[in-house]
Amino acid sequence: HYLGKEMVQNLMIFRFGNSWLEPLWNHQHVKAVVISFKEDIGTMGRGGYFDSSGIIRDIMQNHLMQVLSIVAMEPPRKVAGVGYSDLVRDEKVKVLKCIEPWSMKNTILGQYTSNGAEPGYLDDETVPQGSKCPTYACTVMKINNARWKGVPFIMKAGKALDQRRAEVRLQLKSPNAAVNMFDVNDESEIPYNEIVIRLQPKEAIYIKTNIKRPGLETEMIQSELDLSYNSRYKDVKNPDAYTRLLLDVLRGKQATFVRKDELIAAWEIATPLLKEIESKGVKPTPYLFGSRGPKEADVLVQKAGYVVDKNYKRDQN
């Protein structure tokens, strides 16, 4: 149902309907892309069902892969009108076929444990004793085409984390000659711009931008250009994803449904990792209920090239 969400459907309009944005959407300007899904609850007694799939099959191979394909695909000839559905799905399949299969060398798995107040995954009575099922996964991949050459795409998903959120982040490279221009020692001292599309909850699009801190000194800080749907469109009724999908069925629109070749391409990316996990009996790294997930995942993300600005804090509207 992810393709029926408001912000997922908005991705194509946002990408291709703004003349200033498309020239930035490539390896020349993008440093890293992060697609994430976080839940602040555990399995809540449904661990027996979840244990048969795990976080990779449950969230990453389908929901997040669909989002990735829209973020990374080439512009379709049409995104509306007669016959647009297959044109969109053709481009999604093309970009999926450019992604290298996932493997454990670029992946961290996790499984949540009790924090004292909330039970751990293995405390769920419906979960098989000693289960190695991952409730968290973070993987880094590359897309081997001209647009995304060398750009790390980081996908992560997990249960029992510190917050509920699904979003896409495109972190941009530093401005040319910025180190000399702003008289700093390293480009890391200049916060990276980011384009952020929050899929849920409280849908929003915002751009992290660098501005001068108010006052007498020339000090750079980050703020944002912000479109928060709950404030800008507070009087607009926003249908849920399933309503949109049912309407698309009735209208004969197929772009919001996964075609067979897209499904096969997605499984070709994820299946080698799943087989490796099962054949080697990979044990997930424990992390506390309510935390950010395994610390090893933060190391993997940083090593891949995504930089977290610890001084930035957004007002959560």
C-alpha positions, 0 to 999 in steps of 0.5 A, a space after each residue: 500500500 506504500 505506493 498509495 501514500 500521499 507523499 510517495 505519490 507526491 515524489 514524482 510531482 516534486 521531482 519532475 515538476 520543479 525546474 530547479 530540482 531535477 538538475 540537482 538530482 544526480 551524482 554531481 550534487 548528491 552525496 548520499 541518499 537515505 531511505 528509512 522506516 522506524 517504528 516505536 513499537 515491537 511485535 506486540 504479540 504478533 512475533 510468531 507471524 513476523 518471525 516467518 518474514 523478518 524486517 527485510 521481507 516485511 518492509 525493505 524488499 517491498 515498501 522501501 524498494 518501491 520508494 527507492 525506485 521512484 526516487 532513483 528512476 529516470 524521468 518517464 515520458 509521461 507521469 499522467 494521462 493516457 498510458 502513463 502507468 507502464 511508462 512509469 513502471 518501465 523506468 522503475 524496473 530499469 533502475 532496479 536492474 542497476 542495483 547490485 544485490 545486497 550482501 552482509 558485507 554492507 549490512 547490519 542486522 539487529 534484534 531488540 532486547 528489553 529495556 526493563 520497561 518494554 519486553 524484548 523480541 525473544 520475550 514475545 511468547 509467540 516467537 520461537 525460542 532462540 530466534 535469530 530473526 532480525 527486527 532491524 536492518 541497515 544496508 548500503 547499495 550502489 546504483 550502477 548507472 550514469 545518474 547515480 555513479 558512486 552515490 551510496 543509497 542507504 536503506 534502513 528499517 526497524 522495530 522498537 526504535 526511538 520514534 515512528 518515522 518514514 522518510 527520504 533524505 538526499 544529502 547534497 555535496 559541499 559548495 565548491 571552494 567552500 573551505 577557502 571561502 568561509 575560512 574553515 579547516 575542513 568541509 565538514 565544518 560546513 553543514 550539508 544541505 539536505 532535501 527531506 521528504 517525510 512520508 509519515 507521520 505528519 507529512 512534510 517536505 523541507 530543505 536544510 539550508 545554511 544561513 547566517 546566525 542572527 547577530 553581529 558575527 558571521 557564523 553559519 547555522 542550519 535552518 529549513 525551508 519547510 512545507 509541513 502538510 498539517 499546517 499548510 493544508 490543515 483544512 484539506 482532507 487527505 485520503 489514506 493509502 488504501 482509499 487511493 489504491 481502491 480508487 485507482 483500481 476503479 479508474 483503471 490506473 495501474 502505476 500504483 501497483 507493482 508489475 511482475 517484472 518489478 517484483 522479480 527485480 526487487 527479489 533479485 536484489 534482496 534474495 542473495 542477502 536472505 540466503 546468506 543470512 539463512 545459510 550462515 545462521 547470522 546472529 543479529 546484533 542486540 539493541 535496546 527497545 527505544 534506542 536508535 538501533 545497533 551502534 554498528 549501523 551508525 558506523 556503517 552509515 557514516 562509513 558509507 558517506 552520510 554525515 549527521 549534523 549533531 548541532 541541527 535540531 528541527 522544530 517538529 510541527 
